[in-house]
Amino acid sequence: MFGSKQKEPKFKFNLGDEVKDLITGFSGIVYSRTQWIHNCNTYGIKSKTLKDNKPMDNEFFDEPQLQIIAEKQIKEDRETGGPCSAVPQTNR
């Protein structure tokens, strides 16, 4: 087991896809994906609708009970604010 290459997880949905839960009808945007040791993929879904003028709680669903509504809604070429090679200059 040790030293063996692990395969990259195979996910059915991409981050940013809009999906719908077939059981509850909850729909939203995929914002996280998790692969568990028993090979069950789960997805964190953020609703696009408000409830009482507030964002709804995020929900998590297993892959088999989700259906795609629309392909990826986010852009891949956006700045992430990650590590940089130079410290920004201050205005002091």
Phi and psi restraints in degrees (value plus and minus 20) as a CYANA .aco file:
   2 PHE   PHI     -91.1   -51.1
   2 PHE   PSI     121.7   161.7
   3 GLY   PHI      64.0   104.0
   3 GLY   PSI     -28.8    11.2
   4 SER   PHI    -102.1   -62.1
   4 SER   PSI     127.4   167.4
   5 LYS   PHI     -95.6   -55.6
   5 LYS   PSI     112.5   152.5
   6 GLN   PHI    -111.1   -71.1
   6 GLN   PSI     123.7   163.7
   7 LYS   PHI     -95.7   -55.7
   7 LYS   PSI     127.5   167.5
   8 GLU   PHI     -85.2   -45.2
   8 GLU   PSI     120.2   160.2
   9 PRO   PHI     -82.1   -42.1
   9 PRO   PSI     121.1   161.1
  10 LYS   PHI    -120.9   -80.9
  10 LYS   PSI      91.4   131.4
  11 PHE   PHI    -126.1   -86.1
  11 PHE   PSI     119.6   159.6
  12 LYS   PHI     -96.1   -56.1
  12 LYS   PSI     -52.5   -12.5
  13 PHE   PHI    -137.1   -97.1
  13 PHE   PSI     127.2   167.2
  14 ASN   PHI    -114.7   -74.7
  14 ASN   PSI     137.6   177.6
  15 LEU   PHI     -81.2   -41.2
  15 LEU   PSI     113.9   153.9
  16 GLY   PHI      75.7   115.7
  16 GLY   PSI     -33.1     6.9
  17 ASP   PHI     -87.1   -47.1
  17 ASP   PSI     126.9   166.9
  18 GLU   PHI    -115.7   -75.7
  18 GLU   PSI     106.6   146.6
  19 VAL   PHI    -151.2  -111.2
  19 VAL   PSI     146.8   186.8
  20 LYS   PHI    -155.4  -115.4
  20 LYS   PSI     115.6   155.6
  21 ASP   PHI     -97.4   -57.4
  21 ASP   PSI     106.5   146.5
  22 LEU   PHI     -91.5   -51.5
  22 LEU   PSI     -40.8    -0.8
  23 ILE   PHI    -108.3   -68.3
  23 ILE   PSI     -70.4   -30.4
  24 THR   PHI    -117.4   -77.4
  24 THR   PSI     -39.8     0.2
  25 GLY   PHI      66.0   106.0
  25 GLY   PSI     -20.9    19.1
  26 PHE   PHI     -83.4   -43.4
  26 PHE   PSI     113.0   153.0
  27 SER   PHI    -152.7  -112.7
  27 SER   PSI     137.7   177.7
  28 GLY   PHI     150.8   190.8
  28 GLY   PSI    -182.9  -142.9
  29 ILE   PHI    -122.2   -82.2
  29 ILE   PSI     115.0   155.0
  30 VAL   PHI     -90.9   -50.9
  30 VAL   PSI      98.0   138.0
  31 TYR   PHI    -134.9   -94.9
  31 TYR   PSI     -31.5     8.5
  32 SER   PHI    -172.7  -132.7
  32 SER   PSI     134.8   174.8
  33 ARG   PHI    -156.5  -116.5
  33 ARG   PSI     122.0   162.0
  34 THR   PHI    -155.9  -115.9
  34 THR   PSI     115.8   155.8
  35 GLN   PHI    -130.8   -90.8
  35 GLN   PSI     103.8   143.8
  36 TRP   PHI    -111.9   -71.9
  36 TRP   PSI     142.9   182.9
  37 ILE   PHI     -79.8   -39.8
  37 ILE   PSI     -48.7    -8.7
  38 HIS   PHI    -110.7   -70.7
  38 HIS   PSI      -2.8    37.2
  39 ASN   PHI      49.5    89.5
  39 ASN   PSI       8.5    48.5
  40 CYS   PHI    -119.9   -79.9
  40 CYS   PSI     101.0   141.0
  41 ASN   PHI    -110.3   -70.3
  41 ASN   PSI     113.8   153.8
  42 THR   PHI    -142.2  -102.2
  42 THR   PSI     135.7   175.7
  43 TYR   PHI    -149.4  -109.4
  43 TYR   PSI     117.2   157.2
  44 GLY   PHI    -108.5   -68.5
  44 GLY   PSI     106.3   146.3
  45 ILE   PHI    -136.6   -96.6
  45 ILE   PSI     110.2   150.2
  46 LYS   PHI    -127.9   -87.9
  46 LYS   PSI     100.6   140.6
  47 SER   PHI     -88.5   -48.5
  47 SER   PSI     127.6   167.6
  48 LYS   PHI    -112.0   -72.0
  48 LYS   PSI     -27.1    12.9
  49 THR   PHI    -124.0   -84.0
  49 THR   PSI     141.5   181.5
  50 LEU   PHI    -125.3   -85.3
  50 LEU   PSI     133.3   173.3
  51 LYS   PHI    -147.5  -107.5
  51 LYS   PSI     100.1   140.1
  52 ASP   PHI      36.9    76.9
  52 ASP   PSI      20.2    60.2
  53 ASN   PHI      45.6    85.6
  53 ASN   PSI      -0.4    39.6
  54 LYS   PHI    -150.1  -110.1
  54 LYS   PSI     131.1   171.1
  55 PRO   PHI     -81.9   -41.9
  55 PRO   PSI     121.4   161.4
  56 MET   PHI     -94.7   -54.7
  56 MET   PSI     137.8   177.8
  57 ASP   PHI     -84.9   -44.9
  57 ASP   PSI     129.2   169.2
  58 ASN   PHI     -89.9   -49.9
  58 ASN   PSI     128.2   168.2
  59 GLU   PHI    -147.8  -107.8
  59 GLU   PSI     136.5   176.5
  60 PHE   PHI    -140.8  -100.8
  60 PHE   PSI     116.1   156.1
  61 PHE   PHI    -156.1  -116.1
  61 PHE   PSI     129.6   169.6
  62 ASP   PHI     -93.9   -53.9
  62 ASP   PSI     129.1   169.1
  63 GLU   PHI     -75.9   -35.9
  63 GLU   PSI     -64.2   -24.2
  64 PRO   PHI     -83.2   -43.2
  64 PRO   PSI     -41.5    -1.5
  65 GLN   PHI    -115.8   -75.8
  65 GLN   PSI     -11.3    28.7
  66 LEU   PHI    -125.9   -85.9
  66 LEU   PSI     127.9   167.9
  67 GLN   PHI    -148.5  -108.5
  67 GLN   PSI     118.4   158.4
  68 ILE   PHI     -97.1   -57.1
  68 ILE   PSI     117.6   157.6
  69 ILE   PHI    -124.3   -84.3
  69 ILE   PSI     -66.9   -26.9
  70 ALA   PHI    -167.5  -127.5
  70 ALA   PSI     128.8   168.8
  71 GLU   PHI     -87.1   -47.1
  71 GLU   PSI     154.9   194.9
  72 LYS   PHI     -58.4   -18.4
  72 LYS   PSI     110.7   150.7
  73 GLN   PHI    -126.2   -86.2
  73 GLN   PSI     -22.2    17.8
  74 ILE   PHI    -130.6   -90.6
  74 ILE   PSI     139.2   179.2
  75 LYS   PHI    -114.8   -74.8
  75 LYS   PSI     119.3   159.3
  76 GLU   PHI    -102.2   -62.2
  76 GLU   PSI     -43.7    -3.7
  77 ASP   PHI    -111.0   -71.0
  77 ASP   PSI       2.7    42.7
  78 ARG   PHI    -104.0   -64.0
  78 ARG   PSI     132.9   172.9
  79 GLU   PHI     -90.3   -50.3
  79 GLU   PSI     116.3   156.3
  80 THR   PHI    -123.2   -83.2
  80 THR   PSI     -32.5     7.5
  81 GLY   PHI      56.5    96.5
  81 GLY   PSI      -0.1    39.9
  82 GLY   PHI     -95.0   -55.0
  82 GLY   PSI    -185.6  -145.6
  83 PRO   PHI     -77.4   -37.4
  83 PRO   PSI     124.0   164.0
  84 CYS   PHI    -151.1  -111.1
  84 CYS   PSI     141.1   181.1
  85 SER   PHI    -104.0   -64.0
  85 SER   PSI     -35.6     4.4
  86 ALA   PHI    -152.1  -112.1
  86 ALA   PSI     126.5   166.5
  87 VAL   PHI    -100.2   -60.2
  87 VAL   PSI     112.2   152.2
  88 PRO   PHI     -82.4   -42.4
  88 PRO   PSI     126.3   166.3
  89 GLN   PHI     -95.7   -55.7
  89 GLN   PSI     118.0   158.0
  90 THR   PHI    -113.5   -73.5
  90 THR   PSI     144.7   184.7
  91 ASN   PHI    -117.7   -77.7
  91 ASN   PSI      21.0    61.0
